[in-house]
Amino acid sequence: MTFKPNLSVKEGLDHLAKQLDPIIAARLAGDLGDHPWTVVLEILDQKKGFASGYKHWTYDLQAQLRMLTERLGDFGYPFDDKQRTVSTLGNELRIVRKQMAHMHGFSVEEAFRANDFCLRLLDHFEDSGGLEEARRIRHEALVALAAEEGVTEQVAAATAAVPSAMQVQTVEAPAAPSTDENENVPERVTPDPTVLVREPSIIGDKRLEFEPWSVVQVGGVEVLDDLPKKAAKEKVRAAAVEIATYEGPIHLDRLVQMTAQSFSLKRVRTSREKKLAYQVQQAGLFVDADKFVWPREIDPDVWSEFRPNDSTADRPFIHISPIEIENAARFIQMNRQGIATEELAVAVLQTFGRQRRTKQLAAHLAKAMSRLIDDA
């Protein structure tokens, strides 16, 4: 029988979804009582300001992978280890699932990698009931890959292995000047506890803080070289959409850099940046006038949330949307009646782990604060 990569990937993902449901349910049973584990996602959606009305299902792989890769309020990352093994594999599979949803034509090598991710995830959970079938699916892909390459199965498996993002060394341009506005600040700046308070829920009464996407390598630089070919566009857009959904609103420059890192580049030249930015805009993501990219789940016209972070967070202040900064300022203003303008500015900066005001930071803050007046 002829090996069909897309059918192989679908078989692997369907098997994974079948096995993950009871794994997730068992891990959270003591915390959720009679509630299905999808209630966690419903609360997360509310706290993130996602559009209401979306229903989550326990057998849906998209929902399952969100549970494995996102911070679940006070539960933290209950499925992960110190090496973030589950989050890494989960992020890789989020992109694979996105590619499958958009009818990407997988190669034999990509099918093997996808099924290898599935197997490794189930092996991490010691899912003895599902490992045998996962091994069979992966082995079929490996046999096809070895035949295609004309090598042994051992050689095929070794050459198909994807290095982690930390091993990516390709550079196209000199490193950009530092945008760390807290450089040389002697002590850590943390948000005031009052901005972290939200209504009580099963996953705690805290506001969601900013969580950066953990970049995973989903392909080599040759994918970017192949733009704008169809297969390359599908891969790039799938990665960009997942990153934007996880971090959005996210600055276009940051999204372009993280997407490039997903394909073996640490930094990109201007011409490449323009091509990647174009693919982001063609992926169905809204890019506003301030160059911030919004996931489909958020309407920027009504979004009222903000995500505090301390000074160690990987997010320059200039890469925080003016809308998000305005939302934080409005919240502080409502909870501290009569607060002076300068005091409010200091409180806003603290909310996002900032203290020192560079010229660039001050201009970005002023722009956001002017919105507060215009929208009053």
C-alpha positions in Angstrom: 0.0 0.0 0.0 1.3 3.5 -0.9 2.2 5.6 2.1 0.2 8.8 2.3 1.7 11.4 4.6 -1.4 13.3 5.3 -3.4 10.2 6.3 -0.5 9.2 8.5 -0.4 12.5 10.3 -4.2 12.4 10.8 -4.0 8.9 12.2 -1.3 10.0 14.6 -3.2 13.1 15.8 -6.5 11.3 16.1 -4.8 8.6 18.2 -3.1 11.2 20.4 -6.4 13.0 21.0 -8.1 9.7 22.1 -5.3 9.1 24.6 -4.9 12.6 26.0 -8.5 13.1 27.2 -8.3 10.6 30.1 -4.7 11.7 30.9 -5.8 15.3 31.3 -9.0 14.4 33.2 -7.1 12.1 35.6 -4.5 14.8 36.4 -7.1 17.5 37.3 -9.8 15.3 38.8 -9.0 16.2 42.4 -9.1 20.0 41.5 -12.2 20.1 39.3 -14.7 17.9 41.1 -17.6 17.1 38.8 -16.6 19.7 36.2 -15.1 18.5 32.9 -11.6 19.8 32.4 -12.8 22.0 29.6 -14.1 24.4 32.2 -10.5 25.5 32.7 -10.3 26.7 29.1 -13.7 28.5 29.5 -12.2 30.5 32.4 -9.0 31.1 30.6 -10.9 32.5 27.6 -12.8 34.8 29.8 -9.7 36.0 31.6 -7.9 36.6 28.2 -10.9 38.5 26.8 -11.6 36.1 24.1 -14.9 36.4 22.2 -17.6 34.5 24.1 -19.6 31.6 22.9 -16.9 29.2 21.8 -17.5 25.6 23.1 -14.6 23.4 24.0 -14.8 19.6 23.7 -12.7 17.1 25.7 -11.9 15.1 22.5 -10.7 18.1 20.6 -6.9 18.1 20.1 -6.8 21.9 19.9 -8.3 22.1 23.4 -6.1 19.4 24.7 -2.9 21.0 23.5 -3.9 24.3 25.0 -4.2 22.5 28.4 -0.6 21.2 27.9 1.0 24.4 26.8 -0.7 27.3 28.6 -0.4 28.3 32.3 -3.7 27.2 33.9 -4.1 29.9 36.5 -3.1 28.7 40.0 -2.6 25.2 38.6 0.5 26.4 36.7 1.7 23.9 34.2 0.4 20.7 35.9 1.5 18.4 33.0 5.1 19.6 32.6 8.5 18.9 34.1 11.4 21.3 34.7 12.7 20.8 31.2 9.3 21.9 29.8 9.1 18.7 27.8 5.4 18.7 27.4 5.2 22.4 26.5 7.8 22.0 23.8 6.2 18.9 22.3 2.8 20.5 22.7 3.8 23.7 20.8 5.3 21.6 18.0 2.0 19.7 17.8 -0.1 22.9 17.9 1.6 24.0 14.7 1.2 20.5 13.1 -2.5 20.5 14.0 -2.8 24.0 12.5 -1.1 22.8 9.3 -3.5 19.8 9.1 -6.5 22.1 9.6 -5.4 24.2 6.6 -4.9 21.1 4.4 -1.1 21.4 4.3 0.5 18.7 2.1 2.8 17.0 4.5 6.0 15.4 3.2 7.0 11.9 4.3 9.7 13.4 6.6 7.2 15.8 8.1 4.8 12.9 8.7 7.5 11.0 10.6 8.4 14.0 12.7 4.7 14.7 13.6 4.2 11.1 14.6 7.5 11.1 16.6 6.2 14.1 18.5 3.0 12.2 19.3 4.9 9.1 20.5 7.3 11.1 22.6 4.4 12.9 24.3 2.6 9.7 25.2 5.8 8.1 26.3 6.4 11.1 28.7 3.0 10.4 30.2 3.8 6.7 30.4 0.6 5.9 28.5 1.2 2.2 28.2 -2.3 1.7 26.6 -1.5 4.0 23.7 2.2 3.6 23.1 2.0 0.4 21.0 -0.3 2.0 18.5 1.7 5.2 18.4 4.9 3.2 17.8 3.1 1.4 14.9 2.0 4.7 13.3 5.5 6.2 13.6 7.2 3.1 12.3 5.1 3.1 9.2 6.2 6.6 8.5 9.8 5.7 9.3 9.8 2.8 6.8 8.4 5.1 4.1 11.0 7.8 4.9 13.9 5.2 4.8 12.6 3.9 1.5 12.3 7.4 0.0 15.8 8.4 1.2 17.4 5.0 0.3 18.9 4.6 3.7 18.4 2.4 6.8 15.6 3.2 9.3 18.2 4.2 11.9 19.8 6.7 9.5 16.4 8.1 8.4 15.4 8.6 12.0 18.6 10.4 12.9 18.6 12.7 9.9 14.9 13.6 10.4 15.5 14.7 14.0 14.7 18.4 14.5 17.1 20.4 16.7 15.6 22.6 19.4 15.3 26.3 18.9 18.1 26.9 21.4 20.5 25.2 18.8 19.5 27.6 16.0 22.6 29.5 14.9 21.9 31.0 11.5 22.1 34.8 11.5 21.3 37.1 8.6 21.9 40.5 10.2 23.8 42.0 13.2 22.1 41.9 16.5 19.7 44.8 17.0 20.4 47.3 19.8 19.1 46.3 23.2 15.5 47.3 23.9 15.6 46.3 27.5 14.4 49.4 29.2 15.3 48.0 32.6 19.0 47.4 31.8 21.2 48.1 34.8 18.2 48.4 37.1 19.6 47.0 40.4 16.5 45.2 41.6 13.5 43.3 40.1 10.4 45.4 39.4 7.2 43.5 40.1 3.6 44.6 39.6 1.6 45.9 42.5 -0.5 43.0 43.9 -3.7 45.0 43.4 -3.5 44.7 39.6 -3.4 41.0 39.8 -6.7 40.6 41.6 -9.6 39.1 39.6 -12.9 37.5 40.5 -12.7 34.0 42.2 -12.7 30.9 39.9 -11.8 27.3 39.9 -8.3 28.2 38.7 -7.8 31.0 41.2 -8.6 34.7 41.6 -5.5 36.1 39.9 -5.3 38.1 36.6 -3.4 36.2 33.9 0.1 37.5 33.6 2.0 37.7 30.3 3.4 34.4 29.2 5.9 34.2 26.3 5.6 31.6 23.6 8.4 29.0 23.7 9.8 28.9 20.2 10.1 25.5 18.7 11.9 24.7 15.4 9.3 23.5 12.9 11.5 23.6 9.8 14.8 24.9 8.4 15.7 28.1 6.7 15.0 26.5 3.3 11.3 26.9 4.1 11.8 30.7 4.2 13.9 30.5 1.1 10.9 28.9 -0.7 8.5 31.7 0.0 6.1 32.5 -1.6 5.6 28.8 -2.7 2.3 27.3 -1.4 3.9 24.7 1.0 6.2 27.3 2.5 3.4 29.8 3.0 1.3 27.2 4.8 4.1 26.3 7.2 5.0 30.0 7.9 1.4 31.0 8.4 0.6 28.1 10.7 3.5 29.0 13.0 2.7 32.7 13.0 -1.0 32.1 13.8 -0.1 29.8 16.8 2.4 32.3 18.2 -0.1 35.2 17.7 -2.9 33.2 19.3 -0.7 32.5 22.3 0.9 35.9 22.8 -1.5 38.3 21.0 -1.8 41.2 20.9 1.8 40.9 19.8 4.0 43.5 17.9 4.5 42.6 14.3 8.3 42.9 14.6 8.3 40.4 17.5 6.0 38.0 15.7 8.2 38.1 12.6 11.3 37.5 14.6 9.7 34.5 16.5 8.4 33.1 13.3 11.9 33.3 11.7 13.3 31.6 14.8 10.9 28.8 14.2 12.7 28.2 10.9 16.3 28.4 12.1 17.0 32.1 11.9 17.9 34.2 15.0 17.7 37.5 13.1 16.4 38.4 9.7 17.4 41.0 7.1 15.0 43.7 6.0 13.9 42.0 2.8 13.1 38.8 4.7 11.2 40.7 7.3 8.9 42.2 4.7 8.1 38.8 3.2 7.3 37.4 6.6 5.2 40.4 7.6 3.3 39.9 4.4 2.6 36.3 5.2 1.3 37.3 8.7 -1.1 39.7 7.2 -2.3 37.1 4.7 -2.9 34.5 7.5 -6.2 36.1 8.5 -4.7 38.0 11.5 -5.6 41.6 12.1 -2.7 44.1 12.1 -3.7 47.5 13.6 -2.3 50.9 12.8 0.3 50.5 15.6 1.7 47.3 14.0 0.2 45.0 16.7 -1.2 41.6 15.5 -4.4 40.4 17.1 -5.5 36.8 17.2 -8.9 36.0 15.7 -10.3 35.3 19.2 -9.9 38.9 20.3 -11.8 42.0 19.1 -9.4 45.0 19.8 -12.4 47.4 19.8 -13.9 45.9 22.9 -10.9 44.2 24.6 -10.4 45.5 28.1 -7.8 43.1 29.5 -4.1 43.5 30.2 -1.3 41.1 31.2 1.0 42.3 33.9 4.6 41.2 34.0 7.8 41.7 36.1 11.1 43.1 34.8 12.4 39.6 33.9 9.7 39.0 31.3 10.8 38.7 27.7 8.7 41.6 26.4 10.1 45.1 25.8 7.7 47.8 26.9 7.5 49.2 23.3 6.2 45.7 22.3 3.1 46.1 24.5 0.1 47.4 22.7 -1.0 50.9 23.5 -4.5 49.4 24.0 -3.2 47.0 26.6 -1.3 49.8 28.4 -4.4 52.0 28.3 -6.5 49.1 29.8 -4.1 48.8 32.7 -4.1 52.6 33.3 -7.9 52.6 33.3 -8.0 49.7 35.8 -5.6 51.5 38.1 -7.5 54.8 37.7 -10.8 53.1 38.7 -9.3 51.5 41.7 -7.3 54.5 42.9 -9.7 57.4 42.7 -8.1 60.8 42.3 -4.6 59.4 41.4 -2.4 62.1 39.9 -1.2 61.8 36.3 2.5 61.2 37.2 1.6 58.7 39.9 -0.6 56.9 37.4 2.3 56.7 34.9 4.6 55.3 37.5 2.0 52.7 38.5 1.4 51.7 34.8 5.2 51.2 34.3 5.4 49.1 37.5 2.5 47.0 36.2 4.7 46.0 33.3 7.9 45.6 35.2 9.3 49.0 34.3 10.9 51.8 36.3 13.4 53.7 34.1 12.1 55.8 31.2 14.2 55.8 28.1 13.2 58.3 25.4 11.6 55.5 23.4 9.7 54.1 26.4 8.5 57.5 27.4 7.1 58.2 23.9 5.3 54.8 23.9 3.8 55.4 27.3 2.7 58.9 26.4 1.0 57.6 23.3 -0.9 55.0 25.3 -1.9 57.5 28.0 -3.2 59.9 25.4 -5.6 57.2 24.4 -7.0 57.2 27.9 -7.9 60.9 27.5 -9.3 60.5 24.0 -11.5 57.6 25.0 -12.8 59.2 28.2 
